[in-house]
Amino acid sequence: MLEGLFDIRNDRRLSVYLYRMGFGMWLLYLVLGAPALHAYAHYRQDCGVLSFAMMIFGFSASMVYDYFHHHDQYEMKKKWLFISYVVLAGVIYFLEFRGKIDLNWLISLL
């Protein structure tokens, strides 16, 4: 049943589903900012990060399809995928690990 869905090399559906779920989480992020839902506002940050992550994973899955079927588009999207992964890593670091991980070793490399 799901064997066709996870064939990201020849089928775009998984990337579309991930992107749509990410967009839905983004809409939920916006709704959770409303004053009427202040009781659930503590989930707002989680929805935002999950939205960002799902959209990046959907973009990554679509890049696999583009690599095999549209190689010129793949080359263009490759740099944006790298930039989005760096931004996602920065967001996760600042939201979850700031102050818990020592990054002085990274400064010493420069």
N, CA, C and O of each residue as an XYZ file, in Angstrom:
440
protein
N       0.810     -1.193      0.000
C       0.000      0.000      0.000
C       0.859      1.264      0.000
O       0.581      2.198     -0.751
N       1.880      1.301      0.820
C       2.718      2.498      0.922
C       4.003      2.405      0.113
O       4.817      3.328      0.141
N       4.199      1.295     -0.613
C       5.449      1.158     -1.347
C       5.600      2.211     -2.438
O       6.721      2.625     -2.736
N       4.511      2.648     -3.032
C       4.583      3.682     -4.054
C       4.807      5.067     -3.473
O       5.385      5.931     -4.132
N       4.357      5.284     -2.248
C       4.481      6.594     -1.614
C       5.929      6.912     -1.258
O       6.345      8.066     -1.353
N       6.691      5.922     -0.856
C       8.051      6.164     -0.414
C       9.085      5.997     -1.526
O      10.283      5.942     -1.248
N       8.649      5.919     -2.746
C       9.560      5.882     -3.883
C       9.827      7.324     -4.309
O       9.321      7.783     -5.333
N      10.628      8.033     -3.511
C      10.823      9.461     -3.762
C      11.663      9.703     -5.008
O      11.736     10.830     -5.498
N      12.279      8.684     -5.509
C      13.066      8.826     -6.731
C      12.171      9.024     -7.956
O      12.533      9.756     -8.878
N      11.015      8.378     -7.967
C      10.138      8.429     -9.137
C       8.752      8.993     -8.848
O       7.902      9.013     -9.739
N       8.505      9.453     -7.616
C       7.167      9.927     -7.252
C       7.288     11.135     -6.328
O       8.032     11.088     -5.349
N       6.579     12.197     -6.620
C       6.649     13.429     -5.839
C       5.679     13.467     -4.670
O       5.717     14.427     -3.900
N       4.817     12.483     -4.494
C       3.741     12.586     -3.516
C       4.230     12.795     -2.093
O       3.656     13.619     -1.381
N       5.256     12.093     -1.644
C       5.710     12.252     -0.268
C       6.189     13.677     -0.022
O       5.897     14.251      1.027
N       6.914     14.250     -0.962
C       7.379     15.624     -0.778
C       6.205     16.597     -0.737
O       6.227     17.561      0.028
N       5.196     16.354     -1.543
C       4.004     17.224     -1.522
C       3.269     17.081     -0.198
O       2.826     18.078      0.372
N       3.133     15.858      0.298
C       2.448     15.649      1.576
C       3.211     16.306      2.728
O       2.604     16.931      3.598
N       4.527     16.169      2.736
C       5.314     16.799      3.792
C       5.190     18.318      3.734
O       5.064     18.975      4.768
N       5.226     18.865      2.541
C       5.112     20.306      2.408
C       3.736     20.788      2.851
O       3.624     21.817      3.518
N       2.691     20.053      2.488
C       1.342     20.435      2.907
C       1.173     20.334      4.418
O       0.530     21.190      5.025
N       1.739     19.300      5.030
C       1.669     19.192      6.494
C       2.432     20.336      7.147
O       2.001     20.865      8.172
N       3.558     20.717      6.564
C       4.304     21.857      7.082
C       3.525     23.147      6.966
O       3.560     23.981      7.871
N       2.819     23.320      5.858
C       1.986     24.503      5.691
C       0.829     24.492      6.688
O       0.465     25.536      7.231
N       0.257     23.327      6.927
C      -0.804     23.208      7.934
C      -0.306     23.539      9.333
O      -1.012     24.179     10.112
N       0.904     23.108      9.651
C       1.473     23.444     10.961
C       1.747     24.942     11.062
O       1.631     25.525     12.140
N       2.108     25.559      9.951
C       2.315     26.999      9.947
C       0.997     27.728     10.192
O       0.959     28.715     10.926
N      -0.088     27.244      9.576
C      -1.401     27.838      9.830
C      -1.805     27.654     11.288
O      -2.380     28.558     11.894
N      -1.508     26.493     11.848
C      -1.791     26.254     13.261
C      -0.957     27.176     14.142
O      -1.428     27.651     15.175
N       0.275     27.425     13.733
C       1.137     28.374     14.443
C       0.483     29.759     14.474
O       0.478     30.421     15.511
N      -0.063     30.189     13.347
C      -0.733     31.489     13.296
C      -1.979     31.516     14.172
O      -2.223     32.493     14.879
N      -2.767     30.447     14.126
C      -4.000     30.383     14.910
C      -3.692     30.378     16.406
O      -4.424     30.983     17.189
N      -2.621     29.704     16.808
C      -2.285     29.638     18.237
C      -1.817     30.983     18.784
O      -1.672     31.131     19.998
N      -1.581     31.952     17.928
C      -1.224     33.291     18.388
C      -2.430     34.142     18.725
O      -2.285     35.250     19.240
N      -3.628     33.631     18.437
C      -4.852     34.383     18.703
C      -5.115     34.462     20.203
O      -4.840     33.508     20.932
N      -5.644     35.592     20.669
C      -5.926     35.736     22.111
C      -6.933     34.716     22.635
O      -6.877     34.361     23.812
N      -7.843     34.241     21.807
C      -8.849     33.276     22.261
C      -8.229     31.918     22.591
O      -8.815     31.141     23.345
N      -7.073     31.629     22.044
C      -6.420     30.339     22.287
C      -5.198     30.476     23.188
O      -4.238     29.719     23.049
N      -5.226     31.423     24.097
C      -4.060     31.650     24.957
C      -3.752     30.456     25.850
O      -2.627     30.326     26.334
N      -4.727     29.585     26.076
C      -4.481     28.389     26.896
C      -3.557     27.402     26.182
O      -2.910     26.578     26.828
N      -3.493     27.483     24.855
C      -2.665     26.570     24.073
C      -1.447     27.252     23.475
O      -0.792     26.685     22.601
N      -1.136     28.441     23.922
C      -0.039     29.219     23.342
C       1.317     28.556     23.549
O       2.253     28.838     22.802
N       1.445     27.690     24.538
C       2.734     27.033     24.769
C       3.077     26.041     23.653
O       4.228     25.613     23.555
N       2.112     25.667     22.812
C       2.384     24.794     21.673
C       2.794     25.572     20.426
O       3.173     24.966     19.424
N       2.728     26.887     20.470
C       2.957     27.701     19.277
C       4.384     27.547     18.749
O       4.588     27.395     17.545
N       5.358     27.586     19.636
C       6.755     27.454     19.207
C       7.005     26.074     18.605
O       7.733     25.954     17.619
N       6.415     25.041     19.182
C       6.563     23.690     18.640
C       5.988     23.591     17.230
O       6.581     22.959     16.357
N       4.842     24.211     17.013
C       4.231     24.201     15.675
C       5.109     24.934     14.671
O       5.223     24.504     13.523
N       5.726     26.025     15.082
C       6.594     26.773     14.178
C       7.817     25.976     13.760
O       8.163     25.936     12.579
N       8.469     25.344     14.718
C       9.665     24.548     14.401
C       9.289     23.328     13.575
O       9.998     22.975     12.633
N       8.181     22.678     13.919
C       7.731     21.518     13.161
C       7.359     21.905     11.734
O       7.635     21.160     10.794
N       6.739     23.057     11.572
C       6.408     23.544     10.236
C       7.668     23.741      9.404
O       7.742     23.291      8.260
N       8.649     24.409      9.976
C       9.904     24.662      9.277
C      10.593     23.351      8.906
O      11.079     23.198      7.785
N      10.634     22.403      9.848
C      11.293     21.125      9.592
C      10.568     20.321      8.518
O      11.214     19.743      7.644
N       9.238     20.272      8.567
C       8.498     19.505      7.555
C       8.668     20.096      6.168
O       8.776     19.362      5.186
N       8.692     21.418      6.081
C       8.878     22.029      4.768
C      10.277     21.752      4.218
O      10.439     21.559      3.013
N      11.274     21.732      5.076
C      12.628     21.426      4.621
C      12.745     19.961      4.220
O      13.394     19.649      3.221
N      12.126     19.049      4.985
C      12.174     17.642      4.617
C      11.412     17.388      3.320
O      11.826     16.557      2.512
N      10.312     18.091      3.114
C       9.592     17.986      1.843
C      10.432     18.498      0.688
O      10.433     17.918     -0.397
N      11.146     19.590      0.928
C      12.033     20.145     -0.091
C      13.162     19.156     -0.391
O      13.552     18.993     -1.548
N      13.680     18.505      0.632
C      14.736     17.507      0.430
C      14.234     16.330     -0.396
O      14.941     15.847     -1.281
N      13.022     15.868     -0.117
C      12.459     14.748     -0.880
C      12.212     15.151     -2.328
O      12.397     14.338     -3.234
N      11.801     16.379     -2.555
C      11.590     16.809     -3.942
C      12.914     16.948     -4.685
O      12.959     16.818     -5.908
N      13.992     17.212     -3.946
C      15.307     17.314     -4.581
C      15.773     15.960     -5.107
O      16.459     15.897     -6.127
N      15.407     14.875     -4.420
C      15.765     13.543     -4.911
C      15.077     13.300     -6.255
O      15.702     12.799     -7.190
N      13.816     13.647     -6.352
C      13.096     13.501     -7.619
C      13.743     14.365     -8.702
O      13.946     13.908     -9.827
N      14.065     15.606     -8.361
C      14.675     16.507     -9.342
C      16.056     16.026     -9.785
O      16.453     16.264    -10.926
N      16.787     15.359     -8.907
C      18.105     14.848     -9.272
C      18.005     13.854    -10.421
O      18.852     13.851    -11.315
N      16.984     13.015    -10.404
C      16.850     11.982    -11.426
C      16.083     12.449    -12.656
O      16.312     11.932    -13.750
N      15.176     13.418    -12.506
C      14.311     13.783    -13.622
C      14.521     15.200    -14.153
O      14.240     15.463    -15.322
N      15.009     16.116    -13.320
C      15.248     17.510    -13.724
C      16.563     17.963    -13.113
O      16.575     18.699    -12.127
N      17.650     17.529    -13.690
C      18.959     17.759    -13.074
C      19.332     19.240    -13.016
O      20.022     19.651    -12.083
N      18.903     20.044    -13.969
C      19.225     21.468    -13.939
C      18.523     22.177    -12.783
O      19.102     23.071    -12.167
N      17.283     21.790    -12.480
C      16.592     22.349    -11.318
C      17.252     21.895    -10.019
O      17.320     22.651     -9.050
N      17.732     20.669    -10.009
C      18.418     20.148     -8.828
C      19.648     20.989     -8.490
O      19.872     21.323     -7.326
N      20.434     21.325     -9.488
C      21.646     22.109     -9.253
C      21.310     23.489     -8.681
O      22.046     24.011     -7.844
N      20.204     24.075     -9.131
C      19.798     25.375     -8.627
C      19.309     25.287     -7.187
O      19.603     26.168     -6.380
N      18.569     24.237     -6.859
C      17.992     24.092     -5.525
C      19.002     23.621     -4.481
O      18.762     23.746     -3.281
N      20.128     23.082     -4.937
C      21.099     22.497     -4.009
C      21.614     23.517     -2.999
O      21.719     23.209     -1.811
N      21.933     24.718     -3.450
C      22.449     25.733     -2.528
C      21.378     26.175     -1.541
O      21.694     26.469     -0.388
N      20.109     26.230     -1.972
C      19.046     26.644     -1.059
C      18.771     25.571     -0.013
O      18.395     25.893      1.114
N      18.951     24.326     -0.360
C      18.791     23.262      0.624
C      19.853     23.374      1.702
O      19.553     23.224      2.886
N      21.092     23.637      1.305
C      22.167     23.804      2.282
C      21.879     24.984      3.207
O      22.057     24.885      4.421
N      21.436     26.091      2.633
C      21.126     27.270      3.446
C      19.980     26.972      4.405
O      20.027     27.392      5.561
N      18.956     26.260      3.956
C      17.828     25.950      4.841
C      18.243     25.010      5.967
O      17.751     25.145      7.087
N      19.143     24.054      5.693
C      19.630     23.190      6.769
C      20.445     23.972      7.796
O      20.349     23.700      8.993
N      21.233     24.923      7.353
C      22.007     25.743      8.285
C      21.073     26.590      9.157
O      21.282     26.717     10.363
N      20.048     27.164      8.536
C      19.090     27.963      9.299
C      18.330     27.088     10.289
O      18.131     27.490     11.436
N      17.901     25.895      9.868
C      17.198     24.980     10.771
C      18.087     24.577     11.935
O      17.626     24.522     13.075
N      19.349     24.295     11.664
C      20.273     23.946     12.743
C      20.440     25.121     13.701
O      20.501     24.920     14.914
N      20.515     26.335     13.179
C      20.621     27.516     14.037
C      19.386     27.724     14.880
O      19.496     28.057     16.061
N      18.204     27.536     14.301
C      16.956     27.689     15.055
C      16.879     26.659     16.165
O      16.541     26.992     17.300
N      17.188     25.420     15.849
C      17.147     24.372     16.872
C      18.168     24.638     17.963
O      17.887     24.426     19.143
N      19.360     25.105     17.578
C      20.371     25.405     18.589
C      19.900     26.518     19.523
O      19.986     26.380     20.744
N      19.411     27.605     18.965
C      19.021     28.735     19.810
C      17.767     28.456     20.625
O      17.600     29.035     21.698
N      16.878     27.585     20.146
C      15.675     27.286     20.910
C      15.893     26.207     21.957
O      15.275     26.246     23.022
N      16.755     25.252     21.674
C      16.878     24.107     22.566
C      18.213     24.000     23.298
O      18.236     23.638     24.475
N      19.311     24.302     22.636
C      20.611     23.967     23.197
C      21.458     25.158     23.609
O      22.605     24.971     24.014
N      20.934     26.379     23.520
C      21.732     27.545     23.886
C      22.094     27.466     25.368
O      21.228     27.303     26.227
N      23.346     27.581     25.637
C      23.832     27.510     27.011
C      24.118     26.097     27.496
O      24.774     25.925     28.524
N      23.647     25.093     26.790
C      23.858     23.704     27.198
C      25.023     23.059     26.460
O      25.585     22.069     26.928
N      25.386     23.614     25.313
C      26.471     23.065     24.502
C      27.557     24.120     24.392
O      27.282     25.287     24.115
N      28.795     23.695     24.614
C      29.931     24.605     24.520
C      30.471     24.594     23.094
O      30.917     23.561     22.595
N      30.424     25.758     22.446
C      30.887     25.857     21.069
C      32.223     26.589     20.948
O      32.540     27.102     19.875
N      32.996     26.650     21.997
C      34.301     27.316     21.932
C      35.269     26.619     20.991
O      36.156     27.264     20.431
N      35.115     25.324     20.811
C      35.978     24.584     19.890
C      35.789     25.072     18.459
O      36.723     25.047     17.658
N      34.570     25.519     18.142
C      34.304     26.023     16.796
C      35.034     27.338     16.555
O      35.530     27.579     15.455
N      35.102     28.175     17.556
C      35.825     29.463     17.438
C      37.317     29.209     17.283
O      37.992     29.941     16.559
N      37.845     28.188     17.948
C      39.265     27.903     17.869
C      39.688     27.425     16.477
O      40.860     27.535     16.116
N      38.731     26.888     15.683
C      39.049     26.471     14.327
C      39.315     27.653     13.410
O      40.065     27.534     12.442
N      38.711     28.781     13.705
C      38.882     29.956     12.866
C      40.184     30.595     13.218
O      40.549     31.616     12.635
